[in-house]
Amino acid sequence: MIEMKTLVFILALVSTFIGRVVDQNGEPVPYATVYPEIAPEWGTATNNDGFFRFEANLTKDSRIIVSCIGYEKKTVLAESLYSVSPEDGLYSVILKEQPIALEETVVAAKKSKQRNKRKQMAQLLHAVYVKLEEQFPDDNAQYQVVSDVRMLSDGSTWGMEQMIANIVVLPEQAKEGRDSVQFQGRFCKRFFDARKRAQADSILASDALERMEQKSAPKGTPANMLRKAANAVDSGVVVHRALFGLGNMRYDFEQAMTDTKHWTVSNESEGETVLTHTQSVSRYLGCFKMTFQRHYIIDSRTYEVRRFSEHAEVKVFIPFGIKLNADQLQMLNLVNMSENSIEKFRLKRLRGTVDLNTIYQRRPVTSASSSSSAERVYILEKNMICDTHILGSKKAEIPLIIKATQRVTDLQTENVKPLSPSQITRRVRREIVEIY
């Protein structure tokens, strides 16, 4: 006999799902994303106390994804979060920490002096690259992703943008060894604390894009050119698209293979070896300096890359400073600069660190010319933390942290076709959501 609660759940066209997201210490996890796997656009984000609530038409065994940058993704059944009445109580989703950078692993490892000899290093790098060629596909792939970008200043989150998008990777159209990546934003939600909403409206609401179009586009500009202009100034699309393009492991490895003197090897337990490449870049008479390390965590026996992380340190010095335009100054207002400070602000220095993790998934692929199958490697998730300090004139300093994560919800590897120009340039539909 079916229980009344289950019967109501099955018959309801739209049900309410509520709960709370906490860490392993029971502390709330703010701005975690909670969405149905079959329809991410129905999801929401937790408030500063970790609570969430959303409505959706789901069956009791539908899968709900709960994730936040810096934590492992978790899947729960819709039945756990379904509530007929407040008396049913709240279900707590506990997220386990997942460090963004793998530097701790690398630092703890002991360097192998024997393998650091140039000839042996070249042989090791060649063996790893052969494995990369074997496992990473050269065929087209289409990813559906849920991409979150969250911004913080002085420990306070002022907002988060979540975009659902299609990404098509076209290796055959690559330039200089890189994949050709096409990005199509499908739907976007911008989450704000109610107190921050008023500050953000003037620059982040969709009408701001139209104002920028009107300023920059001459009268009589064709509609398709206006759409391209909208995409060009749509900072949300740019950020999400750039995140997927970061950390092109196979391309970067190939470019650095011959630079054996900047590679080091660390031996790890559990059959893993850490290959690290360090590179420094200085441009414009030393005004721009970057040092980055790429860590390839490989299987010591098969040379297969299991994980990849990147750490970069950036310093920018602008001798006379740059006066920002009105829209850029409005963005600074979101990180609690006063009106007087904004008008006088002149950008002179920028320093920061970027940590990126890429997690891969393996899928069996059967060759058309053979019945045997092999595993190919595709992206599963990307996580990034950018910790930046913007320094201006008169010792003005703005700390700004960007946390971003991109999770693959669907992967297509057969009959993948390039996106059309109209699909790429079409304005992304947006919804602004206040969380309390």
N, C-alpha and C positions, 0 to 999 in steps of 0.2 A: 504494500500500500504506500502511495506517494505521500510524503509529509507535506503539510500545507505550505510551509516556507519554500520547499523545493518547487511545488506546483506554481506558486506565485512567481517564483524566479523564472520558470520556463515560459509562462504565459505573458510576462511583462514585455511590452514593446521596448520600453526604455527603462533601465534599472539604474539605481544609484549605487556607487561603489565608494566606500570611504575607508580610511585607515591612517596609519602613521608610519613614517620611516625613521629608524634610529640606527645608530652604530652599535658596535659590540659592547660599548659601555652604557648603552641606554640613552645616549645623548641624541637629540633630534638632528636630522640631516636636512638642512634647508635647501630648496631649489633642486631636489631630486626629481627626476622625470618618471612619471607613471603612465603607461599607455598600453592599450590592447595590442597584442602582436599583429592581429589581422587588420587593425585600423589605427595606426599611431595618431592620426589627426583627432581622435576622440580623447586623447590623454590630457594630462595636466601636470602641474609641478607642485611640490610641497611648499608650505609657507615657512616662515622662520622657526616655527615650532615643530616642523616635520609633518604636519597634518595635510591631508589631501582629500579631495572629493571630486568625482566626475560622473557623468551620466553616459550610458552607452547601451546598445542593444547586443547583449552577449549571452551565450549559453554558460552554464555553470562550470564547464570544463575548458572555457576559453583561457588562453595564457595571457597573463599580465606581466609586462616587463617593468622592472624597477631598477633604475641606475642613477649614478651620480659620479662625476669626475673624482677620481681618487678612491673609488670603491668598486668591488667586483659586481658585475651585473647579476641580478637575481630574477628568477621567474616564479610567479605564484599563480594559482588557479583563481579565476574570477569568483568562484564560490566562497573563497576565503574572505574576500573584500565586500561581498554582498551583504546588505543589511536591510531587513524589513522595517525595523524600528530602532531608535537610538538605544533602547534597552539591550540590544544585542551586543553592545560593546564594540570596541575598535580592535582591529587586527594590526599587530605591529610587524612590519617587515624589517628584519635586521640585516644590514649590509656589512660585509667584511671589507676591511681596508685593502686597497690594491695600490702600492706605490707607483708613482708615475715614472720615475727614473730608475734605471738599473745600476746607477753608479755605486751603490753600496755593495752590490755583488762584485763589481769590478775591482773596487778598492780592496776588498777582503781577499781577493785572489792573489796567489804568488806567481810572479813572472817566471817563465821558463827561459833561462839563459841560453839553453841549447837551441831552442827554436827561433830565437831572435837573430840568428845568423842570416844574412841576406839571402843566400841561396836556398836554405831550408824554408825561410819565410815565403819566398817566391813560389816554391813548390806547394806549400800549404794554401796560399791564396789561390793558386791555379786549381787545386782540388776542390776548394769551396765554390769557385766560380763554375766549374763543370757541373757541380750539383745544382747550383742556381739555374743554370740553363736547362737542366733536365726537369726541374720541378716547377719553375715559373712559366706560365703559358705565354705564347706569342699570339694567341687568338683573342678575338673580341670578347668583352665581358660587360654585362650591365648589372650595376649594383643599385638596389634601393636602400637608402640610408636614412636614419634619424640622426640629425646633427644638432648638438647643443653648444651654444657659446654663452658663457656666463662671465660677467664683469664685476670686479670688486675693487673697492678703494677704502683704505684704512679699516679693513676687516669687515666692511659692510657691503653686501650685495645690492647693487642698485637695479639690476635687471638681468634677464636671461632671454635669449632668443632660441627657439627650436624650429628647425626647418626639416621638412620631409622632402627628399629630392631623389632624382634618378641620376646616376653617373655612368656614362658609357666610356670604356677604355678601349682605344683603337691602336694597338701596337703598330699596325701596318702604316699608319699615318704619322708615325713618330718622327720627331726631328732631333738630331744629335743624340739618338739612343733613348730619348725619353718617350714615355707613352703619350699619346694624344688623348687628353681627358676632356670630355664634354659634360657640362653640368646643367641640369634642368631643375630649378626649384619648383616644387609642386604646391606646397602649403607651408605657411609659417605662423607660428604663435610667438608673441612677445609677452613674457611674464614680468609683472612689476609688483613690488610692494605698493599698496595703495598710497603711501606717503611719497613714493618716488614717481608716481604716474604723472603728476602735474609737471614735474621737472622734465620728464622725458618726452612729453607730447610734442613740444615745439620742434624737436629735431627728428624724432624717431617715428612719429605718426606718418601714415602713407601720404598725407597731403604735403609733407615737407619735400618729398621726391618730386611732386608736381611743381612746387614752387621753384625747385632747382632746375627742372626742365625748362620752365618758362623763362628763367633768367638766361640760360645758355643756348636755347634753341631759337634760331631766327624764325620769323613769321613764315607760315607756309611750309614748314618742315614736314615731310611725309610721315605718316603714322608709324611705319616700320622703323624709321630713323629715331623717332621719339622713344620707341620701345627699347632700342639699343642704348639710347642715352639713359633711360631709366635703369637698365641693367648695369651700366657703367658706374652710376653714382649710387647704386643700391649697395651700401656697405655690407648689409647682411649677406647677400649673395656672394660677394667677393670673399668674405671671411670664410664662409662654409666651403666654397670651392677651393680656396687656397689650402685649407686643412687637409683635404684629400690628396692634394698634390705634394704635400710635405713627405719627406722620408721615402723617396723612391729607392728602395734598398738595392735592387739589382743594378740600376744605372750608376748610383754613387759608388758601389763596389767596383764596377768595371773601370770607372774613371780613376780610382785610387790604386788599382792593382800594382802598377809599376812603381809606385812610390813606397818601396819597401822600408825605407829608413824611418818612416813615420808610423809604422805598424808595431804594435806590441801584442804579446800573447799572454793570457793568464789561464792557468789550469784550475778548473773547478771540480767540485765533488759531483757525484751522481752522473759521471760521464759527460760533463759539459766543459767546453773550452770557450773563453771569451776572447774574440779578436777585436782590437780597438785601433781605429785610425784617428789620428789627431792632425788637425790642419788649422793654420792661422791665415787670415786675410786682412790686408791693410790697403785702403784705397783713399784717393783724394787727399794726398799729402798727409796721411795719417788721421784724417778727420773721421774716417769710418774704420773700426777695427772689430774683427770677429774671430773668436777661437771656438772651434767645435770638435766634439768627439763623437764618433759613431761606434756603437758597440754591437757586434754580431755574436750572439750566443749560439754556438753550434754544437752538434752532437760530435763528441770526440772520435767516435768510430766511423760514422757515415759521412761526416762533414755537412750534414743537413742543418740549415739555419732554423732554429726554433723560435727565437724572439729577436727583436731589433729595437734599439733605443738610441736617441740622439740628445746630446747636451750641448748647448751653444751659449756663449757669453758675448754680448754685443755692447760696444761703446761708440757713441756718435758725438762729435764735437762740432758745433757750428760757430765759427769765430765771432760773427756779428749778430747771431740770432736770426730767427724767422718770425715775422708777424703773421699770426694765423688769421684766416678769414672768419667771417661771422659764424658760419655753420660749424667750423672746427672749434671756435670759442664756446659755442653752445654745448658742444660735447663735453668740454672741460667743466662746464657748469654742473654736469651730472655727477662729477666726482667732488662736489661740495666746495668749489671755488666761489668766492664772493664776486659780485658784479664789478667792484672796483679792481679786484685782482685780475679778473678776466680781461678788462680793457687794457691793462698795463702788461699783460703777460707776453713775453717774447721767448720762444723756444730756443735754448742755447745748447743743452746737453740731453742726452738720453742714454741710459744704461739699463741693462737687464739680462735675464737668463731665460732660455727656452728649453724645456724638457719635453721630449716626445717619445711615446711608446707606440709601437705597431704590433698588433697581435694577429696571427694568421690562422686560417682554416685550411684543412686539406680535404680535397674531394677526389674520389676515384674517377678516372677518365679512361674510356676505352677507345683505342685507336681505330680509325676507319679501316686501316689495312691489316689489323691484327685483332684477334679476340681477347688478347691479354689486356689487362688494365693497369694503369699506373696512377700514382697520386700527384695531383697538381695543387699548387699553393695559391690561395687568393686571400685578399684582405678580409679580416673579420671585424676589427675594431681599431680605432686610432684615438689616443688620448694626448692632450697637450696642456702644459701650464706655462704661461709667459708671465714672469714677474718683472715688472718694468718700473723705473723711476724716471719721470719727466722733469727736467730741471730748467727753470726759466730765469729771467732777469730778476735782480734783487732777491736772490736766494729762494725764490719760489720753487717748491718741490711737490710733485704730485705722485704718490705711489699708486700704481694701477696694476691689477692682476687679472689676466684673462685665463679662464679655464674652459677647455673645449673637449668634446668627445664626439666621435662619429661611429655609430654602430650599424652594421649591415643587417638589414631585416630580410632581404631577399637577394638571391644571386642567380643570374641567367647567363649561361655560357654557350647556348645554341641559338642560332638564327638571330644574332644580335646585329642590329642595323644602326648606323649613325643617326643622331638626332638632327632634326631639320633646324634651319636658322630661326624659324618662328618659335619652335619649342624652347630654344636656348634663351631667346631674348624676351619671351613673354613675361610680363609683370607677375611676380609671385603674389598670390592672394594672401592677405595677412589678417590676423585676428589679435587684438590686444586683450590680455587676460590679467585681471588684478587678483593677486593671491593675498589672503588675510591671515 
